[in-house]
Amino acid sequence: QGSNRFPRPCFGPPPRQVAAMAAEGRNGEEEDDMPVFEPIDFDDLHDLLEGADAKDDPVSAALELGIQETKRVAASVDHRLEELEEESIGDYVASFQHFEELHREIQETDGILEKMEKMLGTFQSDLSSISDEIRMLQGDSLQMNMKLRNRRALQSLMSEYVNSVVVSPTLVKQISEEEINEAYLDYLSELNRKLDHVKQQEMQKLPSCAQSTPQLENLRTKAVARIKDFLLSKINTLKKPRTNLQILQRNVLVKFKFFTQFLAEHHPAVAKEVQQHYVETMSGQYLKQFKTYVTSLQKLELEYSPTKADLLVSGEWQSSGGARRFLDNIGLGPSVNLNNRGNVFSLSGRDAILKELEKDPIIAHTHRDKVKYYHEQLFRSHQMLLMDTATSEFLFLNDFFDTKGDHALFVEVFGKTTQFFLDSLETFLVSCWDSVGLLLMIRIVDFYRKCMQRRQVSCLDSYLDAQQLMIRPRLRIVLDENVKSLRKAIQQNLPLVASTHPTHPHLVTRRYAELAASLTALSSPEAGGLTDSLQQPLGAMQQEIVVLCKAMSAKLDSQESGLVFLVNNYDLVLTVFHERHLPRNATSGFEELLREQVQLFVEAQLMRHFPDLVMFVKSTEPLVADIDENAARTSGQQGPPPGVDVAQMEKVVKVFAQCWKRETERIHQYVITSFTNLSNGMEILKQVLMQLLLYYTRLQKIMEKSFVNQRPAFWHDRVSSTTILQEIKQYSRSF
């Protein structure tokens, strides 16, 4: 407690008095003047005392030793407090100068702080006034901004109104005198806006609008007249020869499509007049151009067109000179150039057109006198050109006249052209007997219908429907007539064409095979239901050709020749079908017929060359069918069972051993000369020889059951199966 320390300030009674008052329970003043103290909780003190070390704390030690010791300690504490009080007074006196300086510094600081307080108050007052001014300026700014926006909006409305009402001399000159070009569209757009503005009901009440309306009407009349003359002149250019209509439409007329909109809005009568002029012009142009194109294509068509004589069976075959006419019909007559006629029944590559449906149309003048075409090829060419032209025209009308997809205007423009094609088709169909060509035309129309659907253009739907309704019934008529021709041939006893080879396939059979194969190949699932519509006539045609073949086979001199004739005809049909890769359901009928006739032929050959063997086996086999060789051997059976003709058996065995090779060779010679298809003939020969082996094996089985325990003398005359098989293999190798 050195002199350099600040004295401790005293804010109450001296410590000694405080201690005495604590001991005596008073502070030297009257009881009434004593301060009121709140009750004190000494729990914490007790805890502190209990936790303190009694040896170090005199108070704790005194409390433990008793009241006397406590008094002594209290006296000691009082004495110590008096000493400390005296020392503190000295410290206070020594530090008085420092307290005075501190007091002076505090007063100076208070003065400075008072000045700062006044300054801050002034600044706060200034800020308040500035804030009020800013708030006022902000309000003024908002009002001015609102006034500015209102004035600008009013200026815009007034400017728009003035521009809508006032007809400037510049606009009058532009509409009345300027050249009509793409810039004229801007002038017309401005005039259109003015006209639309003055037409508004609320505008008509204003005097300014009433004054400008006559001027605008005069200008509208002038604009309508000039636009009309301009459009009519441009439409008239479409009449010029060798004009590419689509290029002129797209590059010239479409640019001025606003003209038609202006006319439709402000003068519908003139708009209708312009539209009607366009319809008359383009209707005539399209009709003229397509007629010219079709006429030029007709020069490229094959000179010979199928007639009713080109049915499966022609009536001319029955008359004199029928053979000559028949040769003419199939293209072998001397009066017809094979290069200028087509094949009526077979495809002969005609189906290749189905892979070229999207190729460019035929250009007539580049093929003149060089290549000849089937009618369906020319049909594809002008129908594709029609489809492309119609698509372009429909889209142009929708764009230029704003038809919104309606077909009425397109029908007016293209109606004559589509009717021309329908009339031409009707004329062609009356004399058409080319069923393959008709079916190809149906496929072409169906393809172009799907093509138009992909383009999402339906303007030709009714036209394509009309074509299908014309071609499909005609195809059915032609097919029915072919069926009738087969039926008539049966009734009229159609003669065999070749007397030198009567068992060879008939020409009618070849015609049928080619026609049926062509129709079946063309009636694929992509043909859109053609398979069902052709199923009935093709089925009837198959039935009639089978009946006809059987009727002609009955006219031959022997049953064997009739079988050969049927086998050759059925084999020809299947050969053609397989060459065309027809499905199984198309060939199964004739495969079954061929299998049946081959089986009959095999039995007939064996009956002819080995009659004893065949009859003996068939008659004797039931007699020994129930014999069990093991049981017979055990029972010691001697000799054949009753009914078995041993003498005939011996004869059959010996005759077969003597002549089987000779007769087999005769069968071989007959087969290879009778069947036109060598592969089929060798297969039939193989079946004959295998059936022969089977009969001989059955004969040996009869012998084994007849002579179980004792073999007859002619047993060794048998020919082994191995020898017969070896002979069959030799014929196979020779083939």
MIVO-913412 format. One record per residue (C-alpha): x, y, z. Coordinates in steps of 0.25 Angstrom, whole numbers, plus 5000, padded with zeros to 4 digits. Layout:
XYZ;...
END
This chain:
500050005000;501050104995;500850254993;500850234978;499450164979;498150234978;497450244991;496250164992;495050254992;494050235003;492550235000;492050195014;492450185028;493850155032;494150005032;494350005047;492950055049;492349955040;493049845047;492549905061;491149915056;491149775051;491649725064;490749815073;489549805063;489449955061;490350065054;490350175065;489050245060;487650245065;486950115062;485950185054;487050245045;487650115042;487550065027;486749945024;487449825019;486849715011;487049575017;488349505014;488449365010;489649305017;489549165011;490649195002;491549255013;491349125021;491749045009;492949125007;493349115021;493148965021;493948955009;495149045014;496348995021;496049035036;497549045039;497749155029;496449235032;496349295045;494849325045;494649175042;495649135053;494949235063;493549175060;494049045063;494749075076;493549155082;493049285086;494249335094;495149315083;494149375074;494149505082;495649505082;495749495067;494649605066;495549695074;496749655066;495949685053;495549825059;496949865062;497449825048;496249905042;496650025050;498150015045;497649995031;496750115032;497850205037;498750155026;497650185015;497450325021;498950355018;498750295004;497550385002;498350505006;499550474998;498750454986;497850574987;498650654976;498450534966;496950534970;496850684967;497550674953;496550554950;495450644954;495950754945;496150664934;494750604936;494150744935;494950774923;494450644917;493050684921;493150814913;493650754901;492550644901;491550754903;492050824891;492050694883;490550674888;490150814883;490850784870;490250654868;488850714872;489050814861;489550714851;488350624855;487450744852;488050774839;487950624835;486450634839;486250754830;487050694819;486250564820;484950644819;485550714807;485950584800;484550524803;483950644797;484850634785;484550484783;483050514783;483250624773;484050534764;482950424765;481950524761;482850574750;483150434745;481650404745;481350524737;482450494727;481850354725;480450404723;480950514713;481750414705;480550314705;479650434701;480750474690;480750324685;479250324684;479150454678;480250424668;479650294665;478250354663;478850464655;479550364646;478350284645;477450404641;478350494633;478550454619;479950514615;480250554600;481450464601;480450344603;479550394592;480650394582;481250264587;479850194585;479450264572;480750274564;481850194570;482250064563;481649934568;482749854574;483149804588;483249944593;481849964589;481449864600;481849964611;481050074605;479849984604;480049934618;480050084623;478750104616;478149984621;478450024635;477750164633;476550094627;476449994638;476550114648;475450194642;474550074641;474450064656;473150114662;473650204672;474550274662;473450304652;472850404663;474050494662;474050614653;475550584649;475250444644;473950494637;474850594629;475950494625;474950374621;474650424607;476150444604;476450304609;475250244601;475750314589;477150254592;476550114594;475850114581;477150154574;477950044581;476849944578;476849974563;478449974562;478549844570;477449774561;478149814548;479549774554;479049634559;478249614546;479449644538;480349544546;479249434545;479249454530;480749434529;480449284533;479749264520;481149284512;481649154506;482749084513;482549154526;482949084538;481649114546;482149074560;483349164559;482549284555;481549254566;482649234577;483549344573;482649454568;481149434572;481449394587;482249514589;480949594587;479949514594;479649634603;478949694591;477949584591;477649604606;477549754604;476549724593;475749624601;475649724612;475349854605;474749804592;474249664592;473549674578;474949704572;475649604580;474549494575;474849544561;476349534562;476149394568;475249354557;476149404547;477249314553;476349194553;476049204539;477449234535;478049114543;476949024540;477149034525;478649034526;478748904534;477748834525;478548874513;479848834519;479448704524;478648674511;479948704503;480748614513;479848494512;479748504497;481348504496;481348384506;480348304497;481448304486;482348224495;481348114498;481447974493;480747964480;480047834484;478947854494;478347724501;476947694496;475847594499;476547494491;477647504502;476847424512;477347294517;476547224506;476247304494;474947274486;475747274473;476447144476;475147074473;475047134459;475847114446;477247164446;477247164462;478647114463;479147234455;478347334463;478847264476;480247284472;479947424469;479347444482;480547394490;481547474481;482047364472;481247404459;482047474448;481147594448;481547644462;482847704466;483247644479;483947774483;482547854482;481747764490;481747724505;481447594512;480047584517;480147484527;481547474533;482247584540;483447584532;484047694540;482847784540;482747784555;484047864555;483247984554;482847974569;484248004573;484248134563;482948194568;483748314573;484548334561;484448454552;483348454542;483648404528;484148524519;483448484506;484348554495;485548494501;485048354498;484348364485;484448244476;485448184485;484748114497;483348054498;482648044511;481447974517;480248054520;480448044535;481848114533;481248234526;480148234536;481148244548;481848354540;480648444538;480048414552;481348454559;481348584551;479948604555;480148574569;481348674570;480648784562;479448764571;480248774584;480948904579;479648964574;478848934587;479948994596;480049114587;478549134588;478549124603;479749224604;479249324593;477749324594;477749284609;476849164607;477149114621;477248974615;475848974608;475748894596;474748974588;475649064581;476648954578;475448874572;475148994563;476548994558;476848854557;475448794554;475548794539;476948724540;476548614549;475248594541;476048584528;476948474535;475648404540;475048404526;476348354520;476448244530;474948204527;475248194512;476448114515;475748014524;474647984515;475647914505;476647874516;476847724517;478247724524;477947674538;479447694542;479447834537;478147864545;478747804558;480047894556;479148014554;478447984567;479747974574;480248104568;478948184572;479048124586;480548164587;480148304583;479048314593;480048284604;481048384599;479948494599;479648454614;481148464617;481048604611;479848634619;479148684607;477748624604;477348704592;477348574583;476648484592;475348484585;476048464571;476948344576;475648284582;474948294569;476148234562;476148114571;474648094569;474848094554;476048004554;475747894564;474347854558;475047844544;476047754550;475047664555;474247664542;475547624535;475847514545;474447464544;474447464529;475747374530;475047284539;473847274529;474847244518;475347124525;473947084528;473547094513;474747024509;474246904517;472946914511;473446924497;474446814498;475746894496;476646824487;478046784490;478946884483;480146784480;479746654474;481246604473;481446624488;480046614494;480546584508;481346714509;480846834517;479646914510;479847054507;478647094515;479347034527;480547124525;479647244523;478947204536;480247184543;480847314539;479647394542;479347334556;480747344560;480847494555;479547524562;479947454575;481347524575;480747664573;479647644584;480647654595;480247704609;480647844605;479547844594;478547884604;477447774604;477747724590;478047584595;476547564600;475947624588;476747534579;476647404587;475247374581;475547384566;476947324568;476247204575;475247194564;476247194554;477047084560;475846994561;475447024546;476946994541;476946864549;475646824543;476046864529;477346784531;476646654535;475646674524;476746684513;477546564520;476246484518;476346504503;477746434502;477846294497;478246234510;478046254525;479546254526;479646364516;478646444524;479446434536;480646474529;479946594524;479346634538;480746614544;481446704533;480346814535;480346814550;481846814550;481946934541;480947014550;481846984562;483147014554;482647154551;482147174565;483447134571;484147224561;483347344566;483547304581;482147294584;481747264599;481347124603;479847144603;479947174588;480647054584;480146944594;478846914586;479646874573;480746804581;479646714587;479046694573;480446664567;480746564578;479446494576;479646484561;481046434563;480646324572;479546284562;480646284551;481646194559;480546094562;480146094547;481546074542;481745954552;480445894548;480845904533;482245854534;482145754546;480645724547;480845584552;481645634564;480745744568;479445664567;480045544574;480645624586;479245704587;478445574587;479345484595;479845584606;478545574614;478645424614;479945424622;479745554630;479445474643;480545374642;481545384653;482945324648;483445294661;482145214665;482145144652;483545104653;483345044667;482044974663;482744914651;481844964640;482044904627;481744974614;480945104611;479645134618;478345104610;478045194599;479445234595;479745194580;481145134581;481145114566;480845264563;481845304574;482945224566;482545284553;482545424559;483945394565;484545334552;483945434543;484445554551;485845494552;485845484537;485245624532;485345724544;486545794538;485945804524;484645854529;485345954538;486046004526;484746014519;484146094530;485446184530;485246214515;483846244516;483946334528;485046424522;484346434509;482946464515;483246574525;483746704520;484346744533;485546644534;485846674549;484346634552;484446514542;485646454550;484946484563;483746404558;484646294553;485346284566;483946264573;483546164563;484846084565;484646094580;483246054580;483645934571;484745904582;483645914592;482745814585;483845714583;484145724598;482745694601;482845574592;484045524600;483245544613;482145464607;483145354604;483745354617;482445334624;481945234614;483145144616;483645154630;484345024632;484544974618;485045064606;484445034592;485345004581;485145134574;485645204587;486945224581;486345294568;486145414577;486745554574;487445614586;486945754590;488445804590;488445774575;487245854572;487745964581;489045964573;488245974560;487446094566;488746164570;489246144556;488046224550;488246334560;489746344557;489446354542;488446464545;
END
